């Protein structure tokens, strides 16, 4: 059923490339959430990145040849215990992180 639904959606939006690209990017972000959760569960550090140049990334990775466009950039790996940044206390402190996030999300 889900394959039929997806194919129907794609067919109905095939004449609207902007809507199709927006939908595709949203699907990537859903998968990104799963990737970040799985990496954390396996003890792998992750970092999402913005500010990259998609044209340069496409050229370096030969994505245009495959008709692909980069939507997200993620670094995966393990931190070093010798990294001095890991020893710096969070600006939120231990107990204030969720309060700060709650304020960020709910103060419209």
Secondary structure, 3 states (H helix, E strand, C coil): CHHHHHHHHHHHCCCCHHHHHHHHHHHHHHHHHHHHHHHHHCCCEEEEECCCCHHHHHHHCCCHHHCCCCCCEEEEECCCCCCHHHHCCCCCCCCCHHHHHHHHHHCC
